[in-house]
Amino acid sequence: MKQAVGILFLLLQVANMAHARFVPARWICWAPNDYATWYRLEVRVNGHALSASEIEDRYQLPGEYVYQNPPQNIQDVIRQYEQTYGSKDHAEVNLLYREAGGPPQQWQWPPH
């Protein structure tokens, strides 16, 4: 019985890792991390440009950094904050990022 539980546990972990390879966000996952995403956030709230420290206070993310997860995770943090705590702030967010040496990309909140 113990052996069957151990095998089941390992099979579930392998399934989780396989699933994580095909989804954009990896929040709770033991899959190998092969991401290095450079990003910079530009944020305006009610027309006022936020400083790097204000951005970090708002999202708990540095304003510019090399992030060790997919950019979808950064987008999820911003979207969640702006749809809840910041919903009345009229924030405009510009996320500039580059995944592992790929071409520069951009994402904006609110969506256009």
C-alpha positions, 0 to 999 in steps of 0.5 A: 500500500505504501509503495502504491501511494509513493508511485501515485505521488510521483505520477501526479508530480510528473503530470503536474510538470507536463501540464506546466510546460503548456500553460502561460503562468506557473504559479505552483509548479515544480517544473524546471524553470528555464525562464529569464524575463527582463522587464520594466514597468511604467505606471501612471495613476490619475495622470501621475507617473509613479517612481520605482519605489511607488511601483514596488509598493503598489505591486510588490514587484521592482520597477525593473528586474530580471524575473525568473518566471514567465511574463504572464505571472507579472501580468497576473499580479498587475491585473489582480491588483488593478481589478481589486485594490486599484480599481478606482485609481485609473491606472495605466500600466505599460509592461516592457519585457524580453524573454530569454533574449527574444524580441522586446514585447509590450503589454498594457493595462487597461487592455486596449 
